[in-house]
Amino acid sequence: MHRVFMPLALTLVLATSACAGPDSAEQSALAGGAVGAGVGVVGTAVTGGCIWCGAAIGGAVGATGGLIYDQVRRGDY
């Protein structure tokens, strides 16, 4: 487990370290993705499904929803 966790944690830290000063679309996508992943995890845990699949699908749907929300709010959509 330690051999998998450390490279994964390092990758996540390096990937998010470049996110300094995101614009509103990026913030909406990140927030939507985080909320979607959380909802996906809870939903699949309650129903007995694949938790990783629920997190991935929920994150993708949440990020897309966040981008659409930002476009509608700014009047670009």
Buried (B, 14 or more C-beta within 10 A) or exposed (E): EEEEEEEEEEEEEEEEEEEEEEEEBBEBBBBBBBBBBBBBBBBBEEEEEEBEEBBBBBBBBBBBBBBBBBEEEEEEE
